[in-house]
Amino acid sequence: MTADKTAPVAFVPRSVSEDARRVGRAAFILMLLAAAAWGWFGYLMLAPWGPTDMSSTSELLCRGVLIEPLPGNNECHSDLRQWTPLLGILALAVITSVAASATTVYSMVLSRLARSDGPSIPSQS
């Protein structure tokens, strides 16, 4: 019975170009999340909702919060259409946008570092 002795695995660092691609993919995902948050915020601010008007079958009673901030109708009350949740969604959209832009810049810096040859050291002969 001989035990197999294997050499310890040495840490192999990833190349900078692989890191740039990985960070670029993360930046793309963050951009998609930011776009979805901005779309959700815009929809809640502008889209009409609520029960339909009895005289007209196609028009909704409640208009968007940005268009009609304080509706006089009690049927237009929605917990998600109040200003506090809307400001929370706006904060989420802004934070994901800033994170996406910072990650994109970092990805571009890494890709430029991967393309450069590094500092040149003159030979001393």
N, C-alpha and C positions, 0 to 999 in steps of 0.2 A: 504494500500500500504506500504509494508515493503521493505526497500532497503536491498538487499543482501550485507552483509559486508563480504568480504573475506580478509583473512590475506594476508599481502604483501608477495610476493614470495621472499624467501631468495636466495641469490646467492649460487649456489651449484658448487664448483669447480670440474672440470673434474679430473679424476685420471691421474696419470703420465703415466700409461700404455696406456690409450686412446690417450694421447698426442703423445706418442711414435709411435703408429700405424698411427695416422694422419700425423705426420711428415715423417714417413717411406713411406707412399703413395705419399706424395709430392716429396720426394727424388727420388722415382721410376719414376714419371712423368718427373722430371728434367733430369734424366738419359736418358730417351727416347728422349727428346728434344735435349740433347747434342749429342746423337748418330746420330740423324737425321741431325744435323748441320755438324757434322764431315763427314757423308756420302755425303751430298751435296757439301761440300768443296772438298772432294776427287774426286767426280764425275766431278766437274768443272775443277779440276787440271789435271786429267788424261784422261778423255774420249774424243775421237775425235768427231768433229762436222763439220758442214758446208755442202756445196754442194758436190755431188759426182764427182769424176774424170770421164771425158768423155771416157777415154780409158778403165777404169775398172768400172763395175757397182756396186761393193760392197765396194770399199775403199773411205773413206771420205777425202777431201782435207786437212782439218785443224786437226792437232794433238793436244793433250792436252797441256795446258800451261806449265806444268812441263816438258814435253818431248821436246816441241819446243817453247821456250819462245817468240821469235820474228819471226813470220812467214813472209816470203817475199811476200806472196800473199795478195792482198787487199781484196779478198773475205773472208778472215779469220778474219775480224774485227767483234768483238762482244762486246757490252758494258758490259755484265756480265763476260766476259773472260779477262778483263783488270785487272791489279794488284790491283788497288784501291778497287774495289768491292770484289775481292778475299780476300784481307786483312781484309775487314769489316766482311766477312763471317767467316774468321778465328778467329777474335776477338769475334764474337758471339758464336762460338763453344767453345772457351777457357773459356769465362765467364760462359756459362751454365755448362761446366764441373766442374769448380771450385765451383759453387753454388751447383751442385749435390753432389759433394764429401763432402762439408761442411755440407749439410743437412743430408747426410747419417751418418756422424760422430755424429751429434747432435741427430739423431734418435737412434743410438746405445747407446749413453750416457743416454738418457732418458729411454730406455728399461732396462739398467743396474740399474738405479736409482729405477725403478719400482720393480725390483726383490729384491733389498736390503731391509732389515728390518728397516733400518734407524739407527741412532746412539743409542747405548744402554746407558740407564741412570741407574746407580746402585740405588737400593732402599735404603732409609735411615731409617732402622728400628731399 
